[in-house]
Amino acid sequence: MNDRERTIVNGLQGGFPICERPFLAAAERLGLAEEELIEGLRGLLEQGVLSRFGPLYHAERLGGALTLAALRVPEAEFERVAAVVNGFPEVAHNYARDHALNMWFVVATERPERKDEVIRAIGAATGLSVYDMPKLAEYFVGLRLEV
């Protein structure tokens, strides 16, 4: 990662401006030109350093639903199952864990009833039991990963 990429990753973890030209405002805050920021973000996405760049929505406040789910995936099937799970547009992100339940993912839906439909569909598509772990309480944890 070069210095410009490091500046972008570190500088944008605290939020992104909401205004008419947000990339320009963010770039100025980082001491970059607008096009430098945009190209830097494209490069980070293409390299896989960033898996996505975009807003996070609070599905429940928008009338939808959100849940954490997990699967117990045989190692030999992990990549195939990950592709199936990631094929659902409602899956926000997916990650491997060193645990008996070794694949964890977040499901966010526009309608509350769609959450259970997606969970059932993932189970049917993978042939595995999906463990649905809805939140009982919500906590805000500020996390910054300086690079």
Contacts in CASP RR format, 6 or more apart in sequence:
PFRMAT RR
TARGET T0000
AUTHOR 0000-0000-0000
METHOD contacts of the structure
MODEL  1
MNDRERTIVNGLQGGFPICERPFLAAAERLGLAEEELIEGLRGLLEQGVL
SRFGPLYHAERLGGALTLAALRVPEAEFERVAAVVNGFPEVAHNYARDHA
LNMWFVVATERPERKDEVIRAIGAATGLSVYDMPKLAEYFVGLRLEV
1 9 0 8 1.000
1 49 0 8 1.000
1 147 0 8 1.000
4 32 0 8 1.000
4 36 0 8 1.000
4 40 0 8 1.000
5 40 0 8 1.000
5 43 0 8 1.000
5 44 0 8 1.000
5 49 0 8 1.000
6 147 0 8 1.000
7 30 0 8 1.000
7 31 0 8 1.000
7 32 0 8 1.000
8 30 0 8 1.000
8 32 0 8 1.000
8 37 0 8 1.000
8 40 0 8 1.000
8 41 0 8 1.000
8 44 0 8 1.000
9 44 0 8 1.000
9 49 0 8 1.000
9 50 0 8 1.000
9 147 0 8 1.000
10 144 0 8 1.000
10 146 0 8 1.000
10 147 0 8 1.000
11 29 0 8 1.000
11 30 0 8 1.000
12 26 0 8 1.000
12 30 0 8 1.000
13 144 0 8 1.000
13 145 0 8 1.000
14 144 0 8 1.000
16 22 0 8 1.000
16 26 0 8 1.000
16 54 0 8 1.000
16 55 0 8 1.000
17 25 0 8 1.000
17 26 0 8 1.000
17 29 0 8 1.000
19 25 0 8 1.000
21 34 0 8 1.000
23 34 0 8 1.000
23 37 0 8 1.000
23 38 0 8 1.000
24 34 0 8 1.000
26 37 0 8 1.000
27 33 0 8 1.000
27 34 0 8 1.000
27 36 0 8 1.000
27 37 0 8 1.000
30 37 0 8 1.000
41 50 0 8 1.000
41 53 0 8 1.000
43 49 0 8 1.000
44 50 0 8 1.000
44 53 0 8 1.000
45 51 0 8 1.000
45 52 0 8 1.000
45 53 0 8 1.000
51 93 0 8 1.000
52 93 0 8 1.000
57 108 0 8 1.000
58 66 0 8 1.000
59 65 0 8 1.000
59 66 0 8 1.000
59 108 0 8 1.000
59 109 0 8 1.000
59 110 0 8 1.000
60 66 0 8 1.000
62 110 0 8 1.000
63 110 0 8 1.000
63 111 0 8 1.000
63 112 0 8 1.000
64 108 0 8 1.000
64 109 0 8 1.000
64 110 0 8 1.000
64 111 0 8 1.000
64 112 0 8 1.000
64 114 0 8 1.000
64 115 0 8 1.000
65 107 0 8 1.000
65 108 0 8 1.000
65 109 0 8 1.000
65 111 0 8 1.000
65 112 0 8 1.000
65 113 0 8 1.000
65 114 0 8 1.000
65 115 0 8 1.000
66 106 0 8 1.000
66 107 0 8 1.000
66 108 0 8 1.000
66 109 0 8 1.000
66 115 0 8 1.000
66 135 0 8 1.000
67 106 0 8 1.000
67 107 0 8 1.000
67 115 0 8 1.000
67 119 0 8 1.000
67 132 0 8 1.000
67 133 0 8 1.000
67 134 0 8 1.000
67 135 0 8 1.000
68 104 0 8 1.000
68 105 0 8 1.000
68 106 0 8 1.000
68 133 0 8 1.000
68 134 0 8 1.000
68 135 0 8 1.000
69 104 0 8 1.000
69 105 0 8 1.000
69 106 0 8 1.000
69 107 0 8 1.000
69 119 0 8 1.000
69 122 0 8 1.000
69 130 0 8 1.000
69 131 0 8 1.000
69 132 0 8 1.000
69 133 0 8 1.000
70 97 0 8 1.000
70 101 0 8 1.000
70 103 0 8 1.000
70 104 0 8 1.000
70 105 0 8 1.000
70 130 0 8 1.000
70 131 0 8 1.000
70 133 0 8 1.000
71 81 0 8 1.000
71 85 0 8 1.000
71 101 0 8 1.000
71 102 0 8 1.000
71 103 0 8 1.000
71 122 0 8 1.000
71 126 0 8 1.000
71 128 0 8 1.000
71 129 0 8 1.000
71 130 0 8 1.000
71 131 0 8 1.000
72 100 0 8 1.000
72 101 0 8 1.000
72 102 0 8 1.000
72 103 0 8 1.000
72 128 0 8 1.000
72 129 0 8 1.000
73 81 0 8 1.000
73 82 0 8 1.000
73 102 0 8 1.000
73 103 0 8 1.000
73 126 0 8 1.000
73 128 0 8 1.000
78 96 0 8 1.000
78 102 0 8 1.000
78 103 0 8 1.000
81 103 0 8 1.000
81 126 0 8 1.000
81 128 0 8 1.000
82 94 0 8 1.000
82 103 0 8 1.000
84 122 0 8 1.000
84 125 0 8 1.000
84 126 0 8 1.000
85 91 0 8 1.000
85 94 0 8 1.000
85 103 0 8 1.000
85 105 0 8 1.000
85 122 0 8 1.000
85 126 0 8 1.000
86 94 0 8 1.000
88 107 0 8 1.000
88 118 0 8 1.000
88 121 0 8 1.000
88 122 0 8 1.000
90 107 0 8 1.000
90 108 0 8 1.000
90 109 0 8 1.000
90 114 0 8 1.000
90 115 0 8 1.000
90 118 0 8 1.000
91 105 0 8 1.000
91 106 0 8 1.000
91 107 0 8 1.000
91 118 0 8 1.000
92 105 0 8 1.000
92 106 0 8 1.000
92 107 0 8 1.000
92 108 0 8 1.000
93 105 0 8 1.000
93 106 0 8 1.000
94 103 0 8 1.000
94 104 0 8 1.000
94 105 0 8 1.000
95 103 0 8 1.000
95 104 0 8 1.000
95 105 0 8 1.000
96 102 0 8 1.000
96 103 0 8 1.000
97 103 0 8 1.000
97 104 0 8 1.000
101 131 0 8 1.000
107 115 0 8 1.000
107 118 0 8 1.000
107 119 0 8 1.000
109 115 0 8 1.000
109 118 0 8 1.000
116 132 0 8 1.000
119 130 0 8 1.000
119 132 0 8 1.000
120 130 0 8 1.000
122 130 0 8 1.000
123 129 0 8 1.000
123 130 0 8 1.000
END
